[in-house]
Amino acid sequence: MKIRSLASLPVLVFLLACGGGGDAGDAASGGPQFLSMGTAPVGGAFPVVGGAIAEVLNENRGENEWRVQPRGTKGSQENIRRLVRGELQLALSNSAISYFAVLGESGWEQSYDIRAVATLAPNIATFVTKTDSGVTSMGDLAGRRAMVGVAGAGFEMFVEPLLAAHGVTYDDFTQVYGTQSGAVDMLGDGAIDAAFLGGAVPTGAVTQACSTYDIRFVPFDEETRQQLAADYPFFQLATIPADAYSDLSEDYPGLNVGSMHLIASADADEELVYRITKTLWDNRQSVADKHPAGRAINEANVARYTGTPFHPGAERFYREIGVWPEAAG
């Protein structure tokens, strides 16, 4: 039996990266350039990865005068809206949510003009449950209560198609909304039967759940998993290694439900985005030293297309260093 672990002035923002309060030329003239970067609630990978990126950009700014400050938000959906409104200059997002935002589909009331800067760590997510819950397959979620993320974060944009492919609709179960860390507590209290948890591996909430309870990772149907990866540009086959979490006895065939990526508004200054992209690339090992997700800043992944067009500043840099995918044109 496992022992439950203990849970552990307004700011003036210069909108220099977007079209609301200046432009990147101000940085060249020596003025300070404050860049707010949206992340997500605690418990997932976004806050820690965002913090690592901000630290590396600030520690290695060189002649750049930017000051990057990570901001806690409700997650991808809020980040995208605030980015386009000019309230944020950079943001982390799930690429599935960004994909539908660009199209103006799946609950988005309009098309949002955002661009990718860097494809980051895969968001390897799955439903987890206590081993005594009786949930052994995706189909068993019907009639149950399951945590599906923070309200307004947009998780339904990838959870709904994932479940639908397994024959489960949102009408078949009760959705509960909250943070990943909150979901772990609710699993223990019996308030939910399963929780959709994940992010860059290892994800803190999943580690916490495994160290507190006997956890089952609800398996994907293999044929369905393969089909999802073929049907959507943001889904990608992924494996969670057995040593990632204490309750895994063997490698888990999972699914990247939408890579974390760094995004900016489409009208962000090209030179600024170029320099941000270059700084991250040149100091990618420093990001990885702060969080394992930084290892995703590599030749095979950083310019990988996930359904959102890349910003011209980022594309220019990736072409210069020879990592731009030939298929992208």
C-alpha positions, 0 to 999 in steps of 0.5 A, spaced: 500 500 500 502 506 498 503 512 502 500 518 500 505 524 499 504 531 501 502 536 496 507 540 496 503 593 483 501 591 476 506 591 471 507 595 465 508 591 459 511 594 453 508 591 447 514 591 443 513 584 439 506 585 437 503 591 434 500 595 440 506 598 443 512 599 439 516 594 435 523 591 435 526 597 433 526 599 440 531 594 442 536 596 437 536 603 440 538 600 447 531 601 450 528 595 455 524 590 451 519 587 456 516 580 453 511 576 457 510 569 455 504 565 457 504 558 460 499 554 464 497 552 471 501 549 476 502 541 475 503 540 468 510 541 464 508 548 461 510 553 467 517 549 468 518 549 461 516 556 460 520 558 466 526 554 463 526 558 456 525 565 460 531 564 464 535 561 458 533 567 454 534 572 459 541 569 461 544 569 454 541 575 451 547 578 449 546 585 446 539 584 446 535 588 451 529 583 452 526 581 459 522 575 458 517 574 464 513 567 464 506 568 466 501 563 469 495 562 465 489 557 464 493 555 458 493 554 451 486 557 449 487 563 454 494 564 451 492 564 444 487 569 445 491 574 449 497 573 444 493 576 439 490 581 443 497 584 444 497 582 452 502 577 451 508 577 446 510 569 447 506 563 449 506 556 450 501 552 447 499 545 445 499 544 437 492 541 437 489 547 440 493 552 435 491 548 429 484 549 430 485 556 432 488 558 426 483 554 422 477 557 427 474 551 428 472 546 434 469 551 438 474 557 436 469 563 434 474 566 429 481 564 426 487 566 430 493 569 426 498 566 430 505 563 428 509 557 431 516 559 433 519 552 435 516 545 436 518 543 443 517 537 447 511 532 445 505 532 450 504 525 451 498 524 455 493 519 457 488 517 462 490 514 468 486 511 473 487 507 480 488 500 479 481 498 483 477 503 479 475 498 474 477 502 468 481 498 464 480 501 457 478 507 453 471 504 453 470 503 460 470 511 461 463 511 459 458 512 465 464 515 469 467 521 472 473 524 468 478 530 469 479 533 462 483 539 464 482 546 466 476 549 463 477 554 458 484 551 456 481 547 450 483 540 452 477 538 448 480 539 442 484 533 442 481 529 448 474 529 444 477 526 437 481 521 441 475 518 445 471 519 439 476 514 435 475 509 441 467 510 441 466 514 447 463 521 446 463 527 451 455 525 452 457 518 455 461 521 461 461 526 466 467 531 465 470 534 471 475 540 470 481 542 474 488 542 474 493 536 473 495 537 480 488 537 483 486 531 479 491 527 483 487 529 489 481 527 486 483 520 484 485 519 491 478 522 494 474 518 489 471 524 486 473 522 479 474 515 476 480 517 471 484 523 469 487 525 463 494 527 465 500 528 461 505 533 458 513 532 457 515 526 460 516 526 466 510 530 468 510 532 475 502 530 476 503 523 473 509 522 477 505 524 484 500 520 482 504 514 481 508 515 488 501 516 491 497 510 489 497 504 485 496 507 478 494 504 471 495 507 464 489 506 460 491 503 454 490 505 447 487 501 442 493 500 437 489 500 430 486 506 433 492 510 435 495 509 428 489 512 425 489 518 429 496 519 428 495 518 420 488 523 420 491 529 424 497 533 423 498 534 431 497 527 433 504 523 433 506 516 435 510 516 442 512 511 447 513 512 454 519 508 457 518 503 463 523 507 467 519 514 466 514 512 472 514 507 477 507 504 476 510 502 469 512 495 468 514 496 461 514 501 455 507 504 454 505 505 447 502 512 447 500 518 443 503 525 443 496 529 443 499 535 441 506 537 442 508 543 446 510 549 442 512 556 442 508 561 439 508 568 437 503 573 433 503 573 426 505 580 426 510 580 431 517 583 428 521 578 424 528 580 426 525 579 434 523 572 432 529 571 429 533 573 434 529 569 440 529 563 435 537 563 434 538 564 442 534 558 444 537 554 439 544 556 440 543 555 448 538 549 447 543 545 452 542 550 457 534 549 456 535 541 457 539 542 463 533 546 466 528 541 464 528 534 460 523 538 455 529 542 452 532 536 449 526 537 443 530 543 441 534 539 436 535 538 428 529 533 427 524 536 431 524 544 432 522 546 425 517 540 425 510 542 422 504 540 427 499 544 423 501 551 425 505 555 420 511 558 422 513 565 423 518 568 418 523 570 423 523 563 425 523 560 418 529 564 416 533 562 422 532 554 421 533 555 413 540 558 415 542 552 419 539 547 415 534 544 419 528 547 415 524 540 412 525 540 405 517 538 404 515 544 407 518 548 401 
